Amino acid sequence: MTDLQSRGLRLIEPEAGAPSRRGGAGPTDHKAVTVDGRTIMVPVHTGSAADSPYETGAMAADGSVPLKLNGVSIASIGFPRQPRFYKMQTFDGVPYSKIAQLHGSDVLATTVLQTCVRYGRRSTSCQFCAIGESLANGLTINRKLPEQLAEVARAAVLLDGVQHMVMTTGTPNFSDRGAALLCESAFAVKAAVALPIQAQCEPPDDPIWFSRMKAAGVDSLGMHLEAVTPEVRQRIMPGKAEVSIEQYLQAFAEAVAVFGRGQVSTYILAGLGDTREAILDMCEQLVALGVYPFVVPFVPVSGTPLANHPAPDPVFMRSLLQPLGRMLVDGGLRSADIKAGCGRCGACSSLASYER
């Protein structure tokens, strides 16, 4: 799994299973692949995927697909099916798939606001981000209304057995940073269906928003560092780097006091320039605070300034994830204990496999 996520996969039958994604927030330029009963997101539209030694064979009658390494079959894999709720639309004619998407095999994910105050200016934008691509291509709508999210969430649970939901957002302002939008969205969904929710945003200016989000129905919170050293953060995401690592650590401590140990997480993209030692040092601090550090391999996304940036070597990823897995177990933090969100899903990293 670690190799596949670093090297990518060449698809002989791209249309098999649930459709792959291009552009947008979250796991994009990927396809959901089931390996040994676990669904992970594997790059299929990147430069490294085009040159990958891994490729698929033709799908068998039972839906299984041979996985080949340098032309030799080494395993059997599968693809989650197209979700049923994708065939539906709201009363005003918006396809459900433009409001929320299936991630992994059982996660409903949405970007509540598809625009960001940092996006669109090279001096402030995160260079790995493609939040505007899916909007520009007509694959989504900018603002997902609370009633739309509630309608889609209920259908996804009833029709496709969705188990939890991720709500992220572009940053709309420099005060609550999207927390207010997430509160009203989570409240509407919880009124419609009992579905665990993770909200994701930058640290809001006032920690009172953590209590407000929890009261609105948010079960876990993600605040994403992406990179762990000031130098890399300034180079890769100059706008977001204005919120310092120290401010993030303070916000993490305040959020854990509200949501509890293991219910606050952060995304760390390995391969942007941070050393193995720097990432593990930061992870040690985070685990001590009760924050789950979800370390994932960086995936170069088409349409971004880092489209041609190399993906991290799988040897580098294993050298990170093995000690991190032990660190998490020793710290009493496990992905399976997270109520909702990216860490619980685990599809964008093989980290959970190293917790065992």
Sequence and secondary structure as in RCSB ss.txt:
>XXXX:A:sequence
MTDLQSRGLRLIEPEAGAPSRRGGAGPTDHKAVTVDGRTIMVPVHTGSAADSPYETGAMAADGSVPLKLNGVSIA
SIGFPRQPRFYKMQTFDGVPYSKIAQLHGSDVLATTVLQTCVRYGRRSTSCQFCAIGESLANGLTINRKLPEQLA
EVARAAVLLDGVQHMVMTTGTPNFSDRGAALLCESAFAVKAAVALPIQAQCEPPDDPIWFSRMKAAGVDSLGMHL
EAVTPEVRQRIMPGKAEVSIEQYLQAFAEAVAVFGRGQVSTYILAGLGDTREAILDMCEQLVALGVYPFVVPFVP
VSGTPLANHPAPDPVFMRSLLQPLGRMLVDGGLRSADIKAGCGRCGACSSLASYER
>XXXX:A:secstr
 HHHHHH  B SSTTSSS    SBSSS SEEEEEETTEEEEEE SSHHHHT SEEE    TTS EEEEETTEEEE
EEE     GGGG B TTS BGGGT EEETTTEEEEESB   TTTT TTTS TT BHHHHHHTTSS SB  HHHHH
HHHHHHHHHH   EEEEE     SSSTTHHHHHHHHHHHHHH    EEEE S  SSTHHHHHHHHHT  EEE   
B  SHHHHHHH TTGGGS HHHHHHHHHHHHHHH TTSEEEEEEETSS  HHHHHHHHHHHHHHTEEEEEEE   
 TTSTTTTS    HHHHHHHHHHHHHHHHHTT  GGG SSSHHHH TT SGGGGG 
